[in-house]
């Protein structure tokens, strides 16, 4: 790709190129009819093995278009482009979300992190209640704007409850053991991804995760992360315990739902409020 990529989309004014990922580019566009500013994800099949990237884009639309929550990025429409009767390109029209990811701009305090992740927990609880697992919660998929607004993005790996993926999908530092071992995914998978993300956010360090090495690893022999307070003494004991519970290797040992996580995190947040800690 050139340093100054260009794109033309019928019915839209392309404002600017925002970034790129695996076989995808993101653009800020304006609907010429409604004047609405959107984000456009363009996914192009360049090789025969790229079909999975098209599938993820279609999946993002299929899942995201069924969700309506202020902390979940809205997904509006999809455009399929064929050449010689073969699907070659996907355009997904999405909510334009301003701000920075937690990955690039970590919260300045534990109190601020708790506030952000309370929003995330509530949104994931809503998603789970609708029958979906996000399955890729991570700091790079959480955007915070200048006013503190929070958005979860990227539903490319999301699925219905109980799905067994045909291949390992997830981000190594945040992936749950059942994702690695291709077992059924449910709300407790989101609990694990959430806990791993919160651990990274308050410590600046990833947890060790269970990844296959020559087929020798099992769910029971994954390495244990060090307590969060070892790296950040500002983490209260209740938060350290919640994180540890979320990242238990065995799903039944974790909180059963994101509602439970949100409830516990809300109590922790009140401790900060009671001491005047607002994270600003």
C-alpha positions as CSV (number, residue, x, y, z in Angstrom):
1,X,0.0,0.0,0.0
2,X,1.3,3.5,-0.8
3,X,1.9,6.0,1.9
4,X,-1.2,8.0,0.7
5,X,-3.9,5.5,-0.1
6,X,-7.0,6.6,-2.0
7,X,-10.5,5.3,-2.2
8,X,-13.7,6.1,-4.1
9,X,-17.0,4.9,-2.8
10,X,-20.3,5.6,-4.7
11,X,-22.6,7.8,-2.6
12,X,-19.9,8.8,-0.1
13,X,-17.3,11.5,0.3
14,X,-14.1,9.9,1.5
15,X,-12.7,12.3,4.1
16,X,-9.5,10.6,5.3
17,X,-7.6,7.3,5.7
18,X,-7.6,6.3,9.4
19,X,-5.5,3.1,9.5
20,X,-5.0,-0.4,8.4
21,X,-5.0,-4.0,9.7
22,X,-4.9,-7.5,8.3
23,X,-6.3,-7.1,4.7
24,X,-8.4,-4.2,5.9
25,X,-8.3,-0.4,5.8
26,X,-10.4,2.1,7.8
27,X,-11.7,5.3,6.3
28,X,-13.7,8.3,7.6
29,X,-16.5,9.0,5.1
30,X,-19.5,11.2,4.8
31,X,-22.9,10.0,3.4
32,X,-23.6,12.5,0.6
33,X,-27.4,12.1,1.1
34,X,-27.7,12.3,4.9
35,X,-24.4,14.1,5.7
36,X,-23.7,11.5,8.4
37,X,-20.0,10.9,9.1
38,X,-19.2,7.2,9.3
39,X,-16.2,4.9,9.5
40,X,-15.9,2.5,6.6
41,X,-14.0,-0.8,7.0
42,X,-12.8,-2.0,3.6
43,X,-11.6,-5.6,3.4
44,X,-10.0,-6.9,0.2
45,X,-9.4,-10.5,-0.8
46,X,-5.9,-10.5,-2.4
47,X,-5.1,-14.2,-2.1
48,X,-7.1,-17.4,-2.0
49,X,-6.3,-17.7,1.7
50,X,-7.9,-14.3,2.5
51,X,-11.4,-15.6,2.6
52,X,-11.4,-15.6,6.4
53,X,-10.9,-11.9,6.4
54,X,-14.0,-11.4,4.3
55,X,-15.8,-13.8,6.6
56,X,-14.8,-11.8,9.7
57,X,-16.1,-8.6,8.1
58,X,-19.4,-10.2,7.3
59,X,-19.5,-11.6,10.8
60,X,-18.9,-8.2,12.3
61,X,-21.9,-6.8,10.4
62,X,-24.1,-9.7,11.2
63,X,-23.4,-9.5,14.9
64,X,-23.0,-5.8,15.3
65,X,-26.1,-4.8,13.4
66,X,-28.2,-6.7,16.0
67,X,-26.8,-4.7,18.9
68,X,-27.9,-1.3,20.2
69,X,-25.9,-0.2,23.2
70,X,-24.1,3.2,23.7
71,X,-20.8,1.5,24.6
72,X,-20.9,-0.8,21.6
73,X,-19.9,0.6,18.2
74,X,-22.9,0.7,16.0
75,X,-22.7,-1.2,12.7
76,X,-25.0,0.1,10.0
77,X,-24.7,-1.7,6.7
78,X,-22.6,-3.9,4.5
79,X,-21.7,-3.8,0.8
80,X,-20.4,-6.9,-1.0
81,X,-18.4,-6.4,-4.2
82,X,-18.0,-9.3,-6.6
83,X,-15.6,-9.7,-9.6
84,X,-16.1,-12.5,-12.0
85,X,-18.9,-13.9,-9.8
86,X,-16.5,-14.2,-6.8
87,X,-16.7,-12.1,-3.7
88,X,-13.6,-9.9,-3.7
89,X,-14.3,-7.0,-1.4
90,X,-16.4,-6.0,1.7
91,X,-17.4,-2.6,2.9
92,X,-18.8,-2.3,6.4
93,X,-20.3,1.0,7.4
94,X,-19.9,1.7,11.1
95,X,-20.1,4.4,13.7
96,X,-17.2,6.9,13.5
97,X,-15.6,6.7,17.0
98,X,-13.2,9.4,18.0
99,X,-10.6,9.0,20.7
100,X,-7.7,6.7,21.5
101,X,-7.5,3.1,22.4
102,X,-6.6,2.0,25.9
103,X,-3.6,0.2,24.3
104,X,-2.1,3.5,23.1
105,X,-3.3,5.7,26.0
106,X,-3.5,3.9,29.3
107,X,-5.7,5.5,32.0
108,X,-3.8,7.8,34.3
109,X,-5.1,6.1,37.5
110,X,-6.7,2.9,38.8
111,X,-9.9,4.9,39.5
112,X,-10.1,6.0,35.9
113,X,-9.5,2.4,34.7
114,X,-12.3,1.1,37.0
115,X,-14.7,3.7,35.5
116,X,-13.8,2.7,31.9
117,X,-14.1,-1.0,32.6
118,X,-17.3,-0.7,34.4
119,X,-18.7,0.7,31.1
120,X,-17.1,-2.3,29.3
121,X,-18.6,-4.8,31.8
122,X,-22.1,-3.4,31.4
123,X,-21.8,-3.5,27.6
124,X,-20.6,-7.0,27.5
125,X,-23.4,-8.1,29.9
126,X,-25.9,-6.6,27.4
127,X,-24.1,-8.4,24.5
128,X,-24.2,-11.7,26.4
129,X,-27.9,-11.2,27.2
130,X,-28.5,-11.0,23.5
131,X,-26.9,-14.3,23.0
132,X,-23.4,-13.2,21.8
133,X,-19.9,-13.5,23.0
134,X,-17.5,-10.7,22.0
135,X,-14.5,-13.1,22.2
136,X,-11.8,-10.4,21.6
137,X,-12.0,-7.9,24.4
138,X,-8.6,-6.2,24.7
139,X,-7.1,-2.8,25.2
140,X,-6.8,-2.2,21.5
141,X,-10.5,-2.8,21.0
142,X,-11.5,-0.2,23.7
143,X,-11.7,3.5,22.6
144,X,-12.0,6.4,25.0
145,X,-12.8,9.9,23.7
146,X,-11.8,13.2,25.2
147,X,-15.0,13.4,27.3
148,X,-14.5,10.0,28.8
149,X,-16.9,8.2,26.5
150,X,-16.1,4.5,26.0
151,X,-16.7,2.3,23.0
152,X,-16.0,-1.4,22.4
153,X,-15.1,-2.0,18.7
154,X,-14.4,-5.0,16.4
155,X,-17.0,-7.8,16.4
156,X,-15.1,-9.8,13.8
157,X,-14.5,-12.7,16.2
158,X,-17.8,-12.4,18.0
159,X,-20.1,-15.5,18.0
160,X,-23.3,-17.0,19.5
161,X,-23.1,-18.6,22.9
162,X,-21.8,-22.2,22.8
163,X,-19.9,-21.7,19.5
164,X,-16.9,-24.0,19.0
165,X,-14.5,-22.1,16.6
166,X,-13.0,-24.1,13.6
167,X,-9.6,-22.6,14.4
168,X,-7.9,-20.7,17.3
169,X,-9.1,-17.1,17.3
170,X,-8.1,-14.5,19.8
171,X,-5.2,-12.2,20.8
172,X,-2.3,-14.1,22.6
173,X,-2.0,-11.8,25.7
174,X,-5.8,-11.9,26.4
175,X,-7.0,-15.2,25.0
176,X,-9.0,-17.6,27.2
177,X,-7.9,-21.3,27.5
178,X,-11.1,-22.5,26.0
179,X,-10.4,-20.4,22.9
180,X,-7.0,-22.0,22.6
181,X,-8.3,-25.5,23.0
182,X,-11.4,-24.8,20.7
183,X,-14.0,-25.6,23.3
184,X,-17.5,-24.0,23.6
185,X,-17.4,-20.2,24.2
186,X,-19.8,-18.4,26.5
187,X,-20.1,-15.4,28.8
188,X,-17.2,-16.7,30.9
189,X,-14.9,-16.3,27.9
190,X,-15.7,-12.6,27.9
191,X,-15.1,-12.6,31.6
192,X,-11.5,-14.0,31.0
193,X,-10.7,-11.6,28.2
194,X,-12.1,-8.7,30.3
195,X,-10.0,-9.7,33.3
196,X,-6.8,-10.1,31.2
197,X,-7.5,-6.6,29.7
198,X,-8.0,-5.0,33.1
199,X,-4.9,-6.6,34.5
200,X,-2.8,-5.2,31.6
201,X,-4.5,-1.8,32.0
202,X,-3.7,-1.4,35.7
203,X,-0.2,-3.1,35.6
204,X,1.1,-2.4,32.1
205,X,1.9,-6.1,31.8
206,X,0.1,-9.0,30.1
207,X,-0.8,-12.1,31.8
208,X,0.7,-15.4,30.7
209,X,-1.9,-17.3,28.6
210,X,-2.4,-20.9,27.6
211,X,-1.1,-21.2,24.0
212,X,-0.5,-24.6,22.3
213,X,3.2,-25.6,22.2
214,X,3.5,-28.8,20.2
215,X,0.2,-29.9,21.5
216,X,1.5,-30.4,25.0
217,X,-0.5,-27.8,27.0
218,X,-3.8,-28.5,28.7
219,X,-6.3,-26.4,30.5
220,X,-4.9,-27.3,33.8
221,X,-1.2,-26.5,33.4
222,X,-1.2,-22.9,32.4
223,X,1.1,-20.5,34.1
224,X,-0.2,-18.3,36.9
225,X,0.1,-14.5,36.7
226,X,1.6,-12.5,39.6
227,X,-0.9,-10.5,41.7
228,X,-1.7,-7.1,40.2
229,X,-0.7,-5.3,43.4
230,X,2.9,-6.5,42.9
231,X,3.2,-4.2,39.9
232,X,0.8,-1.4,41.0
233,X,0.3,-0.9,44.8
234,X,-2.6,1.5,44.0
235,X,-4.7,-1.5,43.0
236,X,-7.1,-2.2,46.0
237,X,-7.3,-5.8,47.2
238,X,-10.9,-6.2,46.1
239,X,-9.9,-5.3,42.5
240,X,-6.9,-7.6,42.6
241,X,-9.2,-10.4,43.7
242,X,-11.8,-9.7,41.0
243,X,-9.1,-9.7,38.3
244,X,-7.7,-13.0,39.7
245,X,-11.2,-14.5,39.7
246,X,-11.8,-13.4,36.1
247,X,-8.6,-15.0,34.8
248,X,-9.1,-18.4,36.4
249,X,-8.0,-21.1,33.9
250,X,-11.2,-23.2,34.5
251,X,-14.4,-21.4,33.3
252,X,-16.5,-22.7,36.2
253,X,-14.1,-21.0,38.6
254,X,-14.7,-17.6,37.1
255,X,-17.6,-15.2,37.8
256,X,-20.6,-16.7,36.0
257,X,-21.6,-13.6,34.2
258,X,-20.5,-10.1,33.2
259,X,-23.4,-8.9,35.4
260,X,-21.6,-10.3,38.4
261,X,-18.4,-8.7,37.3
262,X,-20.1,-5.3,36.8
263,X,-21.7,-5.6,40.3
264,X,-18.4,-6.2,42.0
265,X,-16.6,-3.6,40.0
266,X,-19.3,-1.0,40.8
267,X,-18.7,-1.6,44.6
268,X,-15.0,-1.1,44.0
269,X,-15.7,2.1,42.1
270,X,-17.7,3.4,45.1
271,X,-14.6,3.0,47.3
272,X,-12.7,5.4,45.0
273,X,-15.7,7.9,45.0
274,X,-15.8,7.7,48.8
275,X,-12.2,8.8,49.0
276,X,-12.5,11.5,46.4
277,X,-10.6,9.6,43.8
278,X,-12.1,10.4,40.4
279,X,-9.1,9.5,38.3
280,X,-8.7,13.1,36.9
